[in-house]
Amino acid sequence: MADGFEDRKKKHEDKWAHDEELRFKIGARRNKLLGLWAAAELGFSDAAAENYAKAVVAADLAGSEAVFAKLRADFDAAKLARSDHVIRHKMEELLAEAKDQIMRETKR
């Protein structure tokens, strides 16, 4: 009986770890896509856009609001009129896109 409980516990822990890994990958992908979108809005070249996307991914270490704050500050500094609503909508849109991409990749 104890072995059955331990097996269920292990499966539950494995599923939790897998789900956490997926959430991390989806978040990182969303932030990269978001960084590339923002870089295009800011008029960055290909190399600068890639570096900017990496900076957006790194900003997520302080949390999702830090990503928003970075974009808001960068748009304001560049004097680009992008509302909070537009930025947050793009964040949601690209989260869905990132999830679709990651889920397709994991099914291969």
C-alpha positions in Angstrom: 0.0 0.0 0.0 2.8 2.4 0.8 4.4 1.7 -2.5 1.3 2.8 -4.3 1.2 6.0 -2.4 4.9 6.7 -3.1 4.3 6.0 -6.8 1.4 8.5 -7.0 3.5 11.0 -5.0 6.4 10.6 -7.4 4.1 11.0 -10.5 2.6 14.1 -9.0 6.0 15.6 -8.3 7.2 14.7 -11.8 4.1 16.3 -13.4 4.6 19.4 -11.2 8.3 19.7 -12.3 7.3 19.2 -16.0 4.5 21.9 -15.7 7.0 24.3 -14.1 9.5 23.7 -16.8 6.8 24.4 -19.5 5.7 27.6 -17.7 9.4 28.8 -17.6 9.9 28.0 -21.3 6.6 29.7 -22.3 7.5 32.8 -20.2 11.0 33.1 -21.7 9.6 32.6 -25.2 6.9 35.2 -24.6 9.5 37.7 -23.4 11.8 37.1 -26.4 8.9 37.6 -28.8 7.9 40.7 -26.8 11.4 42.0 -26.9 11.6 41.5 -30.7 8.2 43.3 -31.1 9.3 46.2 -28.9 12.7 46.4 -30.7 10.9 46.7 -34.1 8.6 49.4 -32.6 11.8 51.2 -31.4 13.4 50.8 -34.8 16.3 48.6 -33.8 18.4 46.7 -36.3 18.6 42.9 -36.3 21.6 42.6 -34.0 20.3 45.3 -31.7 16.9 43.7 -31.7 18.3 40.4 -30.6 20.2 42.1 -27.8 17.1 44.0 -26.7 15.1 40.8 -26.7 17.7 39.2 -24.4 17.5 42.2 -22.1 13.7 41.8 -21.9 14.1 38.1 -21.1 16.6 39.1 -18.4 14.2 41.7 -17.0 11.7 38.9 -16.2 14.1 37.7 -13.4 12.5 40.6 -11.4 9.0 39.5 -12.4 6.5 40.1 -15.2 5.8 43.6 -14.0 9.5 44.4 -14.5 9.1 43.4 -18.1 6.2 45.8 -18.5 8.1 48.5 -16.6 11.1 48.1 -18.9 9.0 48.4 -22.1 7.0 51.3 -20.6 10.3 53.1 -19.7 11.9 52.4 -23.1 8.9 53.5 -25.1 8.7 56.7 -23.0 12.4 57.4 -23.4 12.1 57.0 -27.2 9.0 59.3 -27.1 6.9 56.5 -28.7 3.2 56.7 -27.8 2.2 53.2 -26.8 -0.5 53.0 -24.1 -0.3 50.6 -21.2 -3.3 48.8 -22.7 -1.4 48.2 -26.0 1.7 46.9 -24.2 -0.3 44.6 -21.9 -2.5 43.4 -24.8 0.7 42.5 -26.7 2.1 40.7 -23.6 -1.1 38.6 -23.5 -1.2 38.0 -27.2 2.4 36.9 -27.3 2.0 34.7 -24.2 -0.7 32.7 -26.1 1.6 32.6 -29.2 4.5 31.4 -27.1 2.4 28.7 -25.4 1.3 27.4 -28.8 4.9 27.4 -30.1 6.2 25.5 -27.0 3.3 23.0 -27.0 3.9 22.3 -30.7 7.7 21.8 -30.0 7.0 19.4 -27.1 4.7 17.2 -29.2 7.5 16.5 -31.7 
